[in-house]
Amino acid sequence: MAANVYASATEDGGGEESGQWANSAAATIDCPDVGSELTDVPEGARGDVDNELAALDRQTAEAYQRLQNSAQAQRQDGGFAENAIMNPLKEKRAATIERIAIAIDRVGDRPEGLDSLASCTLRETGNDNGGDQGDGDQNGDGAGQDEGDQQGQDGQQGQQGNGGQAGNGPVAADFADITSVQPGGQGGAEGQNASRGSFTTACGVNANGVFNSDNVIVAPGVSNGAHHFHDYVGNQANNAFASDEDLAAAETSCANQDDKSSYFWPVLRLQNGTVEQDANSPGGGIEGNAGEIVTPKQVTMTFVGSPQGEVAEMPRLLRIITGDAKAFVNGPANANASWSCTGFEDRQLKDKYPLCPDGSDVVRTFKFQSCWDGRNIDSANHRTHVAFAAADGSCPGGFRAIPQLVQRIVYDVDAPSLQDGGRTTPLFAVDSFPEQVHKPITDHGDFINVFDEGLMREMVDCINEGRECDAADLGGDQGDGDGGDQGNGGGDQGQDQEQPGGDQGDGGDQNQGGGQDQDQDQEQPGEQEGQNQDQGQDQDKGQDQDKGQDKGQGQNQGEGGDAGEPTDKADTPKTLASPKATQRERDKDAGQSGGDGKDDEAADQTPAGNIPSAAGAGQAGSQGSEGSTGSQSAAGDLADTGAEMWPAALGGVLALCGVVLLRRVRRGAIR
C-alpha cells in the first residue's frame, strides 16, 4: 500500500519534497484511540495514564513525520513503511499500553483487551490525484465523510499552493460551496417548562495572541500535548502546568472579571507561506501546522437553556471537550464540528470547510454538551461525565441539564481559489494532530468553568426566568475584554498595562491616571454596581467605591471615573509615593465638583509625571473631592486635615494680637 500511496502522490511531476514534508500525504497513520476506551481509571492512576496517553500521541506524530519524509525510501522499497515505520511503532505502543495497564492495576483492576490496540495501519487520506471531486456530507450529518475523504481532486494543488500545510493538507476536496448545502431543519419543539433565557459573556478575540500547543484537560503536565496550536480567550494562565489554583487566581480577558473561564480551540491558518512564530516549534511547523494564524473577527459565547425544563448550575472547574481532534481516523461518532457562512447559518457543514460568497464571513460554531452526571468535573476519557441531550432535549438517566455553551467564531477570510491550489487566494484550515491532515471534521472546542459562583447563579436565574442577560451588565469588576469592549480607563486617559501572558486590556488593565482627568465619561448602557462610574460628578457619588467590593480582584476599571483603592486590603498594591499632596493642592483650587462632571481647569494642569502610580490604587489623576478612603470630605484623612488646620489657627491668633496692639496704639495717641 505504501508503494501505491507514493506512486499516487508523485504522479504528474509531484514527487518533489515540499519543506519538511514529502508529497506522500495521500496516506496517514491510523491508530486506535486508547484514551477513548479508558472510561474507568482510578483517580490514583490518572496522572500516569495521562502521561502515557500523551506518549502514544507523540509516537504517532513521529511515525507520521517519518512516513512523510521517506518518499525516496518508499519508492525504492515497497516494504519500507511497514518494516521501518509501522512495526517499530507497534512495539513502542505495546510497551506504552502495558505501562498504562500496570498503572491502573496498581490501584484498581487491570483493564482487559488493551493489547489489541497496539497495532496501527496505513490509511489513504483522499489527498491523492485523480478521482472526482466529491461533495462530501452537505447535509451536515457526517454520513458522507468517507465518500468525500476518498475522493481526491489533485492533492498536489493543496500542497503546492502558497506554502500550504507543507504537504499534508488541506486539499480542494476538503471544501464545499455553502450555497449548495441544503438548509437544515429546526430544533425539536420546546416543552411548556423550557428554560428560554440566554446569558452572553464577552471575552475578546485573542487579539494579542495567547497561544500554546498544550491541553491541560487531556494532557496535564505535558508540553505540546495537543501537537497543534490553540487560541485562548478568557483565562490567561492556561497551559499544560496550570493547576486549579492557578486558573482561579489568573487574569481574564472577559469583560466581567468574575468570568475567569478558559475557552480554547485550534487556530485557523491561511496557507499563504507566512513564517509564523511557531514555524520551527513543536505543535507548529515541525508538525505540519504552517501558515498565517488568523485572528477571529468576532467571538461570542452564549449559554442557553433546556427545551425540557430548568437548568442547574455548572460545578466550578467543570471540564468539557466538544468534538474529536482525531475524528478523521476515529470516525465521526464524537465529531461536533460545524462550519457555515454569515447569512447562511441555516446551512451547516460537518466535514467540509465552507466556500462563502463575497461579503460573507466564515463561521465556526461549537455547541457543547448540556447534560452533567451531577458528580464529576471530569472523567478518565474526558467525555462520560457530560452528555448531549436527546433530540427532544431530555438528558440521559442520572444526568441533569446545565446551561449549554454555544460558541460562535467568525473569520474574515476569502473563499480560496481551488482551481490553482490556493495560489491566487490561499486555502485555510484548522491546526490538527499531524496524522489528521487538517480535515475539518477534526475541529473541536474546550471549556473549563471558572465562573464566580455568584455569577453562575445569576446565569442560571437569568436562563430559567427567560431573560436575555449580558455578563457585562451584571455585578463584579468589568474589564475591557479585547474584542472591542469600551471603557479603556474612562476619562483618566489611563495607560493600560499589559499583564504578563494576558491580552492587552483583558480585565487586568489598570488605569494609571495621567493627571489629566478630562472627565470624558463613557458610561456603558446597563452598567451596574461594581464599576466605578463617574456618573456626571467627579466624586463617584462621593465615594471611590466598588459596590461589589471588587470580589477580591483589587482592580477597579474606572469606566469614565477614577481607579480607587480596592476595599480588599489583601489585594492592595504597594504605593511607592503618596498622591495626597497633589490632591490637597487640587482640593484647594477646586474643592468639591459642582455636580456637572467638570473639574476646575487649574486642577487639570497638575503634573503627575513625578508621582509613581500604583496599579489599582487612587492615582494622581483623581481630582476634585475624590479621595481613596471613600470619605466625602474635600481633604484627605484626619492627619491631613489636622495638618492643614494648624497653620490656619496660628494665623488667627496672630491676627487677634495685631488687633489688640493696634487699639493700644490708638489709645496712646488720644492721650
WOUR-V671857 format. One record per helix or strand. SS is the DSSP state (~ for helix, > for strand). FROM is the first residue (numbers start at 0). TO is the last residue. If there is no record, write none. Layout:
ss = (SS,SS)
from = (FROM,FROM)
to = (TO,TO)
//
This chain:
ss = (~,~,>,>,>,~,~,~,~,~,>,~,~,~,>,~,>,>,>,~,>,>,>,>,>,~,>,>,>,>,~,~,>,>,>,>,>,>,>,>,~,>,~,~,>,>,~,>,~,>,~,~,~,~,~,~)
from = (1,10,17,20,26,33,42,70,79,113,119,144,154,171,174,177,197,210,229,243,251,255,258,261,267,284,291,297,311,318,326,331,338,348,352,361,370,385,399,403,417,427,433,439,443,450,452,467,470,477,489,548,568,579,600,637)
to = (8,12,17,20,30,36,67,75,106,116,123,149,158,173,176,179,200,211,234,248,251,255,258,265,269,286,293,303,311,322,329,333,340,348,354,366,371,386,401,410,419,429,435,441,447,450,463,469,472,477,491,551,570,589,603,669)
//
